[in-house]
Amino acid sequence: MKNELSFSIELQIKDMNEAQLIELNNRYCEIANYPDNYIYSNDEEFFEMLGWSGLRVAQATFYGNYNYSHAWVTFDGYGNLQSYHFFTVDQLVDFPSTMAEFIEENFEQFEDLFQ
């Protein structure tokens, strides 16, 4: 059975706005060691950071689910690009309940995001 803190964290996750969800997702990925699931701004700086050839970018966009007009981008499980126009709780790297349990166990690294 879930304890009170974990349940409270899960409810707060579900109430977060887009910017808060992205910050939570990226911090969770960093701490849980899921580097391929970071969310990035879909801009020129992202593509410069990749340092990929034009061919590699073309492949990652073709084989992924990528739209250049979307605001956010990440990688799918195959190294291709996945973009989102909006980022919601459904796009988080893990289920809110699973994230809440992990956050509770590592709360000192997340407490600035929760009340």
C-alpha positions as CSV (number, residue, x, y, z in Angstrom):
1,M,0.0,0.0,0.0
2,K,1.2,3.5,-0.9
3,N,2.2,5.7,1.9
4,E,1.0,9.3,2.3
5,L,4.1,11.0,0.9
6,S,4.2,8.9,-2.3
7,F,0.5,9.5,-2.8
8,S,0.9,13.2,-2.4
9,I,3.9,13.3,-4.8
10,E,1.8,11.4,-7.4
11,L,-1.1,13.9,-7.1
12,Q,1.3,16.8,-7.4
13,I,2.9,15.3,-10.5
14,K,-0.5,15.0,-12.1
15,D,-1.1,18.7,-11.4
16,M,2.2,20.0,-12.8
17,N,2.3,22.4,-15.8
18,E,4.4,21.7,-18.8
19,A,7.6,23.4,-17.6
20,Q,7.4,21.6,-14.3
21,L,6.9,18.3,-15.9
22,I,9.9,18.7,-18.2
23,E,12.1,19.8,-15.3
24,L,10.8,16.7,-13.3
25,N,11.3,14.4,-16.2
26,N,14.9,15.5,-16.9
27,R,15.9,15.4,-13.2
28,Y,14.4,12.0,-12.8
29,C,16.2,10.8,-16.0
30,E,19.5,12.2,-14.6
31,I,19.2,10.6,-11.2
32,A,17.7,7.3,-12.4
33,N,20.3,7.1,-15.2
34,Y,17.9,7.4,-18.2
35,P,19.9,9.8,-20.4
36,D,18.1,8.9,-23.6
37,N,14.8,10.1,-22.2
38,Y,15.7,13.8,-21.6
39,I,13.4,16.3,-23.1
40,Y,15.0,19.1,-25.2
41,S,13.8,22.2,-26.8
42,N,13.3,21.5,-30.5
43,D,15.6,24.1,-31.9
44,E,18.9,24.6,-33.7
45,E,20.9,24.3,-30.5
46,F,19.6,20.8,-30.0
47,F,20.8,19.7,-33.4
48,E,24.2,21.4,-32.9
49,M,24.6,19.6,-29.6
50,L,24.0,16.2,-31.4
51,G,26.8,16.9,-33.8
52,W,25.2,14.4,-36.3
53,S,25.8,14.4,-40.0
54,G,22.9,15.5,-42.2
55,L,22.3,11.9,-43.2
56,R,22.0,10.8,-39.6
57,V,19.6,13.6,-38.8
58,A,17.5,12.7,-41.9
59,Q,17.4,9.0,-40.8
60,A,16.5,9.9,-37.2
61,T,13.6,12.1,-38.4
62,F,12.4,9.7,-41.0
63,Y,12.4,6.6,-38.8
64,G,11.2,8.4,-35.7
65,N,8.1,10.4,-35.1
66,Y,9.4,13.9,-35.6
67,N,7.8,17.2,-36.6
68,Y,10.0,20.2,-36.9
69,S,7.2,22.5,-35.7
70,H,6.8,20.8,-32.4
71,A,8.3,22.4,-29.3
72,W,9.9,19.4,-27.6
73,V,12.1,16.5,-28.8
74,T,13.5,13.4,-27.3
75,F,14.8,10.0,-28.5
76,D,12.7,6.9,-29.0
77,G,14.1,3.5,-28.0
78,Y,16.0,3.2,-31.3
79,G,17.9,6.5,-31.2
80,N,15.4,8.2,-33.5
81,L,13.7,11.5,-32.8
82,Q,10.3,11.8,-31.1
83,S,8.8,15.2,-30.9
84,Y,5.9,16.7,-29.0
85,H,3.9,19.8,-29.6
86,F,2.8,19.8,-25.9
87,F,4.4,17.9,-23.0
88,T,1.9,16.3,-20.7
89,V,2.0,13.7,-17.9
90,D,1.4,11.0,-20.5
91,Q,4.8,11.7,-22.1
92,L,6.8,11.3,-18.8
93,V,9.5,8.7,-18.9
94,D,7.6,6.6,-16.3
95,F,4.2,6.3,-14.8
96,P,3.5,9.0,-12.1
97,S,3.1,6.3,-9.5
98,T,6.4,4.7,-10.2
99,M,8.1,8.1,-10.3
100,A,6.5,9.0,-7.0
101,E,8.0,6.0,-5.3
102,F,11.4,6.7,-6.7
103,I,11.2,10.4,-5.7
104,E,10.2,9.4,-2.2
105,E,13.3,7.2,-1.9
106,N,15.4,10.1,-3.2
107,F,13.4,13.0,-1.9
108,E,16.4,15.3,-1.1
109,Q,17.1,15.5,-4.8
110,F,13.6,16.5,-5.7
111,E,12.2,18.4,-2.7
112,D,12.5,21.8,-4.4
113,L,9.9,20.5,-6.9
114,F,7.4,19.4,-4.3
115,Q,5.6,21.0,-1.3
